[in-house]
Amino acid sequence: MKYFFALITCLLTIQTSNAQLFKKEKVSYDANSGRGSTDNNLLRWGYFLGINNYDFNFDYNEDLRDIYVKRSPGFSVGLIGNLRINEFLDLRLEPGLLITTRELYYSQTYFQGTAFTSSDLTREVKSTYIHVPLLLKVSTKRINNFKPFIVGGFSTALNLSSNEENPNDNANGQFRTTKNNVFYELGFGIDFYLYNFKFTPSIRGLFGINDELVRDENPDSPWTSNINAMKTRGVFINFTFQ
């Protein structure tokens, strides 16, 4: 029995120590309205750096082999404007420059009855977006020096590399997309409160709303005739400094 009571005493001691460890209040950075603080300000500013990975989602008219999209990591950079609504809600504007490249690979089944070369089976789609999202950030209660959150909203983007107004189409080797596009976005992240600033890693998904394909002049074009809709989707990993 004495070993049993000794074991119970030991477990209670460990449990009490752990409880005190997790409940102990650590030094809170950037929390109050004093020197160096930003968390309670009505307006806050910052910037972000990140990587992106864009894809296309296709809807087809006929059941042919899917167009394969080869994705390449891209670069993102931009500014942040944050409007504090309350302790748990913030409205964010994050204008940025996003650069990415995608390659489309067509199956030979798209060219039945049409003469083609190996270069006709591939199209490179370079995109340079001026991307402007308006997002609602919903945070949990702050735990010491970090605070998880989810974020969602809508965005618009101006594609400077769209070639929408280019008179040449795929018959001349030019794949065209729309210049103005609309998306919705969902994501999550964690705010880390450091001594001099707030650091935030986050991941966000982007989903296109409008059809971005500019179709060829030839209604039977092997590159565009079977595509009912082409919409962007993508993933962002951003690192924010405020």
C-alpha positions, -999 to +999 in steps of 0.1 A: +000+000+000+028+024+008+042+020-028+007+027-041+004+059-021+039+069-031+029+065-067-003+085-063+017+113-045+043+113-073+016+115-101-002+144-082+031+163-079+038+159-116+002+169-126+004+200-104+038+210-118+025+206-154-006+226-146+015+254-132+038+253-162+011+257-188-009+283-167+022+303-159+019+337-177+049+344-199+063+378-209+038+391-234+053+410-263+034+436-283+003+432-261-004+465-244-008+500-256+027+509-244+060+512-262+065+490-293+028+479-294+007+475-325-018+448-316-045+472-302-040+499-328-070+506-351-048+505-382-017+484-386+007+480-415+031+454-427+045+435-456+046+398-467+069+376-487+059+341-499+057+314-525+027+304-546+017+274-566-009+280-593-030+254-612-059+254-636-092+235-631-108+225-664-144+217-673-147+199-706-173+197-734-164+161-744-148+133-725-113+134-739-081+130-720-075+157-694-051+185-702-021+181-678-009+212-660+027+213-649+030+237-620+061+257-609+066+275-576+062+313-579+071+343-559+048+367-539+055+400-523+032+427-511+019+451-484-007+447-456-033+471-443-051+458-412-082+473-397-090+461-361-127+455-355-124+439-321-102+414-302-111+386-325-119+402-359-097+421-383-104+433-419-073+430-441-063+444-475-032+427-489-022+441-524+007+423-539+027+412-569+025+375-577+046+358-605+040+322-616+043+299-646+022+270-657+027+246-687-002+229-704+003+195-721-023+183-746-030+147-756-027+138-793-065+129-791-072+167-793-056+168-828-074+140-845-078+149-882-054+179-878-018+181-886+004+190-857+040+190-844+054+182-810+055+219-801+017+221-806+012+197-777+026+222-752+016+257-742+034+279-716+012+302-695+032+329-677+012+351-653+021+383-635-007+393-612-015+425-594-034+407-567-058+426-543-076+405-517-100+418-491-101+393-462-118+388-428-094+374-402-111+355-373-087+349-344-088+328-313-080+342-278-043+350-275-023+323-257+009+339-243+028+350-275+009+333-302-027+334-316-041+311-343-066+324-368-086+315-399-090+339-428-114+342-458-126+366-484-126+377-520-099+390-543-094+404-577-063+402-599-050+421-630-030+397-651-003+418-668+008+387-689-027+376-701-023+385-738-061+390-739-059+417-765-032+399-786-046+393-821-025+361-824-040+329-809-029+293-806-026+290-843+004+313-839+016+297-807-001+322-783-023+309-755-045+337-742-062+343-708-084+371-695-068+401-679-093+407-650-102+378-627-121+372-595-114+346-567-124+336-533-098+326-507-097+305-475-068+299-452-053+297-417-022+308-398-006+317-365+005+351-352+037+350-332+044+380-310+081+387-310+100+415-291+101+440-319+074+428-344+047+402-351+056+373-374+029+354-391+032+323-413+000+313-431-013+291-458-042+300-481-061+285-509-073+305-539-102+295-562-112+312-594-148+323-600-147+334-636-138+315-668-103+328-677-099+313-712-098+335-743-109+312-771-092+309-805-108+324-836-113+289-850-143+274-833-128+239-839-095+249-824-079+218-808-065+240-780-097+257-768-128+241-784-132+213-759-127+236-728-160+247-713-144+266-685-109+272-672-105+286-637-074+292-616-068+276-583-037+280-562-020+277-528-001+305-511+024+302-482+031+337-469+053+351-442+040+383-428+059+410-408+040+436-388 
